[in-house]
Amino acid sequence: MENIKVSIVVPIYNSEKYLVKCLNSLLNQTLKEIEIICVNDGSKDNSLNILKKYSEKDNRFVIINQENQGLSAARNNGMKYAKGEYIGFVDSDDWVDINFYEKLYNSAKNNNCEIAVGDIYRQGKLLKSKRMKYKKEEIAYTPVDKYKKANIPTHNYVWNKIYKRESLIGHEFPLNMYYEDIFWLSKVVYDLKGLVIVPETFYYYRKISGSIVTQKSIKTRKDFLKATKELYNFMNEHNIPIPPHRLGQKDRIKLFGKEIIKAEYYYPASIKYKLFGFINILEIQKFDPDYYIKTSL
């Protein structure tokens, strides 16, 4: 296909349970000049067979097979194959509105921006909850304004955006680490020219128990701390103010499987303890940020 407007990179690993909903949302996009690059990262379930069925009925689906190398390697590999004017990312357990890429692409082109940002819904087990909903189209050109409009560092999400492909050359995701998108996104938003906010079209993020971001281990804590420190150092070096915000990590105390106390961590240095997850009972200032590594699991 010529004149590809958006290349959509979908990393896939053992995603058979959610993959059809994801791929259907891309298949039915109102923007037709797209390619859907599905990077099968060594799946052991039925994911590859599902991908083959989609590629047989629509040649916009491109399948890349690789040995299991992780999310960053899959995204990097997909970017190498992309031919579109812009690139977007979709995780294989998520989905988007059918006009998602048309609205983002048109806004990016009309405003001469290299990044366009859409709304986000988080999908839990039972209910959807809004994470980010924009009220009007807004444009930002300076680094400070771009970070503010993209809500960085609070929402370091790569997948509710599209990026000018040529301007992404040299911006690869770091390998062998979790929370790789935190620092990647901060550099991309800084380097690319112009960012536009696009209201009324949503990326649906599915929160899954047992996923990488919900698991706790020494490595995830270390990687979160490393990525966050790199982000803050980068913002400080480029004179971008860091607003107070809640950090991604949480600790929970449970009794008989029910959450009793939740600890939430806030930048620059405080912990809020909440009874049953929502009743504030204690706040501690000036905690050790290396707590994320030192605390036993």
C-alpha positions as CSV (number, residue, x, y, z in Angstrom):
1,M,0.0,0.0,0.0
2,E,1.2,3.5,-0.9
3,N,0.5,6.7,1.0
4,I,0.3,5.0,4.4
5,K,-0.7,7.7,6.9
6,V,-0.2,5.8,10.2
7,S,1.7,2.7,11.0
8,I,0.3,1.0,14.1
9,V,2.8,-1.2,16.0
10,V,1.2,-4.0,18.1
11,P,3.6,-6.1,20.3
12,I,2.0,-9.4,21.1
13,Y,2.9,-12.1,23.6
14,N,0.4,-14.8,24.6
15,S,-2.5,-12.4,24.1
16,E,-5.2,-14.8,22.7
17,K,-7.7,-13.8,25.3
18,Y,-7.9,-10.1,24.3
19,L,-6.3,-10.0,20.8
20,V,-9.5,-10.2,18.7
21,K,-11.0,-7.1,20.3
22,C,-7.8,-5.2,19.9
23,L,-7.4,-6.2,16.2
24,N,-11.0,-5.5,15.4
25,S,-10.7,-2.0,16.7
26,L,-7.8,-1.5,14.2
27,L,-9.4,-3.3,11.3
28,N,-12.4,-1.0,11.5
29,Q,-10.6,2.3,11.7
30,T,-12.2,5.1,9.8
31,L,-8.8,6.1,8.6
32,K,-8.1,3.4,5.9
33,E,-4.6,4.4,4.9
34,I,-3.0,2.5,7.8
35,E,-0.8,-0.5,8.3
36,I,-1.0,-2.7,11.3
37,I,2.4,-4.2,12.2
38,C,1.8,-7.1,14.5
39,V,5.1,-8.2,16.2
40,N,4.6,-11.7,17.6
41,D,7.2,-11.9,20.4
42,G,7.5,-15.6,20.7
43,S,3.9,-16.3,21.8
44,K,3.2,-19.9,22.9
45,D,-0.6,-19.7,22.8
46,N,-2.9,-19.2,19.8
47,S,-2.0,-15.6,19.1
48,L,0.0,-16.3,15.9
49,N,-2.9,-18.2,14.4
50,I,-5.3,-15.3,15.2
51,L,-2.8,-12.9,13.5
52,K,-2.7,-15.1,10.4
53,K,-6.4,-15.0,10.0
54,Y,-6.4,-11.2,10.0
55,S,-3.5,-11.0,7.6
56,E,-5.3,-13.3,5.2
57,K,-8.4,-11.2,5.0
58,D,-6.7,-7.7,5.1
59,N,-3.3,-7.1,3.6
60,R,-2.9,-4.0,5.9
61,F,-2.0,-6.5,8.6
62,V,1.8,-7.3,8.6
63,I,3.1,-10.1,10.8
64,I,6.7,-10.0,12.2
65,N,7.8,-13.1,14.1
66,Q,10.6,-13.0,16.6
67,E,11.9,-15.0,19.5
68,N,10.8,-13.7,22.8
69,Q,12.8,-10.5,23.5
70,G,10.3,-8.4,25.4
71,L,8.1,-5.4,24.8
72,S,10.8,-2.9,24.0
73,A,12.5,-5.1,21.4
74,A,9.1,-5.8,19.8
75,R,8.3,-2.1,19.5
76,N,11.7,-1.3,18.1
77,N,11.4,-4.0,15.5
78,G,8.0,-2.8,14.5
79,M,9.3,0.8,14.1
80,K,12.0,-0.5,11.7
81,Y,9.3,-2.0,9.4
82,A,7.0,1.0,9.6
83,K,6.4,3.0,6.4
84,G,3.7,5.4,7.5
85,E,3.9,9.2,7.9
86,Y,3.1,8.7,11.6
87,I,3.6,5.8,14.1
88,G,1.2,4.7,16.8
89,F,1.5,2.0,19.4
90,V,-1.3,-0.3,20.7
91,D,-0.8,-3.0,23.4
92,S,-2.4,-6.3,22.4
93,D,-4.9,-6.3,25.3
94,D,-6.1,-2.8,24.7
95,W,-8.3,-1.2,22.0
96,V,-9.2,2.2,20.5
97,D,-12.2,4.0,19.2
98,I,-12.8,3.5,15.5
99,N,-12.1,7.2,14.7
100,F,-9.0,7.3,16.9
101,Y,-6.3,7.4,14.3
102,E,-8.3,9.6,11.8
103,K,-8.8,12.3,14.4
104,L,-5.2,12.2,15.7
105,Y,-3.8,12.2,12.1
106,N,-6.0,15.0,10.9
107,S,-5.3,17.2,14.0
108,A,-1.5,16.6,13.6
109,K,-1.6,17.5,9.9
110,N,-3.9,20.5,10.3
111,N,-1.8,21.9,13.1
112,N,1.6,20.9,11.6
113,C,2.5,18.9,14.8
114,E,4.7,15.9,15.1
115,I,2.8,14.5,18.1
116,A,-1.0,14.1,18.6
117,V,-2.5,13.0,21.9
118,G,-5.9,11.3,22.5
119,D,-8.0,10.6,25.6
120,I,-7.7,7.5,27.8
121,Y,-10.1,5.2,29.6
122,R,-8.9,2.6,32.0
123,Q,-10.8,-0.7,31.8
124,G,-10.9,-2.6,35.1
125,K,-12.6,-5.9,35.8
126,L,-16.0,-4.4,36.1
127,L,-16.0,-0.7,35.4
128,K,-14.3,1.8,33.1
129,S,-12.7,4.8,34.8
130,K,-11.5,7.9,33.0
131,R,-7.7,8.5,33.3
132,M,-7.4,11.5,31.0
133,K,-10.2,13.3,29.1
134,Y,-9.4,16.5,27.2
135,K,-12.1,19.2,26.7
136,K,-10.8,21.0,23.7
137,E,-8.1,20.9,21.0
138,E,-4.9,22.6,22.3
139,I,-1.4,23.0,20.7
140,A,1.9,23.3,22.4
141,Y,5.3,24.1,21.0
142,T,7.7,24.8,23.9
143,P,9.1,21.9,26.0
144,V,7.3,23.2,29.1
145,D,4.0,23.5,27.4
146,K,4.3,20.1,25.7
147,Y,5.1,18.4,29.0
148,K,2.1,20.2,30.6
149,K,-0.4,19.3,27.8
150,A,0.8,15.7,27.7
151,N,0.5,15.5,31.5
152,I,4.1,14.4,32.0
153,P,5.3,13.0,34.4
154,T,1.9,11.8,35.7
155,H,0.8,10.1,32.5
156,N,3.9,8.6,30.8
157,Y,1.9,6.6,28.2
158,V,3.2,6.0,24.7
159,W,0.1,4.4,23.3
160,N,-2.5,7.2,23.3
161,K,-0.4,9.2,20.8
162,I,0.9,9.2,17.3
163,Y,4.4,10.4,16.3
164,K,6.0,11.7,13.1
165,R,7.9,8.6,11.9
166,E,10.9,10.4,10.5
167,S,11.4,12.3,13.7
168,L,11.5,9.0,15.7
169,I,14.7,7.8,14.0
170,G,17.2,7.2,16.7
171,H,14.6,7.0,19.5
172,E,14.6,3.4,20.4
173,F,13.1,1.9,23.5
174,P,15.7,0.8,26.1
175,L,16.0,-3.0,26.3
176,N,15.7,-5.4,29.3
177,M,13.9,-3.1,31.6
178,Y,10.4,-2.4,32.9
179,Y,8.8,1.1,32.7
180,E,10.8,1.6,29.6
181,D,8.3,4.1,28.2
182,I,8.8,6.6,31.1
183,F,12.1,8.0,29.9
184,W,11.5,7.2,26.2
185,L,8.4,9.4,26.1
186,S,10.0,12.3,27.9
187,K,12.8,12.5,25.3
188,V,10.5,12.1,22.4
189,V,8.1,14.8,23.6
190,Y,11.1,17.1,24.1
191,D,12.6,16.5,20.7
192,L,9.6,16.4,18.4
193,K,8.2,19.6,17.1
194,G,4.6,20.6,18.1
195,L,2.1,18.6,20.2
196,V,-1.7,18.8,19.7
197,I,-4.3,17.6,22.2
198,V,-7.2,15.8,20.4
199,P,-10.5,15.5,22.5
200,E,-13.4,13.0,22.1
201,T,-11.6,9.9,20.9
202,F,-10.3,7.3,23.3
203,Y,-7.6,4.7,23.8
204,Y,-8.9,2.0,26.2
205,Y,-6.3,0.6,28.5
206,R,-7.1,-2.7,30.1
207,K,-5.7,-3.1,33.6
208,I,-5.0,-6.8,34.1
209,S,-4.1,-8.5,37.4
210,G,-0.7,-10.2,37.0
211,S,0.5,-7.9,34.2
212,I,4.0,-6.4,34.3
213,V,2.9,-3.1,35.8
214,T,0.8,-4.8,38.5
215,Q,3.5,-7.3,39.6
216,K,5.9,-6.4,42.3
217,S,9.5,-7.6,42.3
218,I,12.9,-6.2,43.1
219,K,13.6,-5.7,39.4
220,T,10.3,-3.8,38.8
221,R,11.0,-1.6,41.7
222,K,14.6,-0.9,40.6
223,D,13.5,-0.2,37.0
224,F,10.7,2.1,38.1
225,L,13.1,4.0,40.3
226,K,15.8,4.2,37.6
227,A,13.4,5.3,34.9
228,T,11.8,7.9,37.2
229,K,15.2,9.3,38.3
230,E,16.3,9.6,34.6
231,L,13.1,11.4,33.8
232,Y,13.5,13.9,36.7
233,N,17.2,14.4,35.8
234,F,16.2,15.1,32.2
235,M,13.5,17.6,33.2
236,N,15.9,19.4,35.6
237,E,18.7,19.6,33.0
238,H,16.3,21.2,30.5
239,N,14.6,23.5,33.0
240,I,11.2,21.9,32.9
241,P,9.4,22.2,36.2
242,I,8.4,19.0,37.9
243,P,4.9,19.3,39.4
244,P,3.9,17.5,42.5
245,H,2.2,14.2,41.5
246,R,1.5,10.7,42.6
247,L,4.1,8.1,41.7
248,G,3.1,4.9,40.0
249,Q,4.1,2.6,42.8
250,K,1.7,1.5,45.5
251,D,1.9,-0.9,48.5
252,R,-1.1,-2.7,49.9
253,I,-1.8,-4.5,53.2
254,K,-4.5,-7.1,52.8
255,L,-6.4,-9.3,55.2
256,F,-8.2,-12.4,53.9
257,G,-7.7,-11.1,50.4
258,K,-9.3,-7.7,51.1
259,E,-7.3,-4.4,50.9
260,I,-7.1,-2.8,54.4
261,I,-4.4,-0.2,54.0
262,K,-2.9,1.3,50.8
263,A,0.3,3.4,50.7
264,E,0.6,5.9,47.8
265,Y,3.8,7.7,47.0
266,Y,3.9,11.3,45.9
267,Y,6.7,13.4,44.4
268,P,8.8,15.0,45.7
269,A,8.8,13.0,49.0
270,S,5.7,12.0,50.8
271,I,3.6,8.9,51.5
272,K,-0.1,8.9,52.1
273,Y,-1.7,5.9,53.9
274,K,-5.4,5.2,53.1
275,L,-7.8,2.9,55.0
276,F,-9.7,0.7,52.6
277,G,-8.0,2.5,49.7
278,F,-9.7,5.9,50.1
279,I,-9.9,7.1,53.7
280,N,-6.8,9.2,54.5
281,I,-5.3,8.2,57.8
282,L,-1.7,9.3,57.8
283,E,0.8,11.3,55.7
284,I,4.6,11.1,56.1
285,Q,7.0,13.7,54.6
286,K,10.6,13.3,53.4
287,F,10.7,9.5,52.9
288,D,13.7,7.8,51.4
289,P,13.0,7.4,47.6
290,D,15.1,4.3,47.6
291,Y,12.3,2.7,49.6
292,Y,11.1,1.2,46.4
293,I,14.1,-1.1,46.3
294,K,14.7,-1.6,50.0
295,T,11.2,-2.6,51.0
296,S,10.6,-6.4,51.2
297,L,7.8,-7.7,49.0
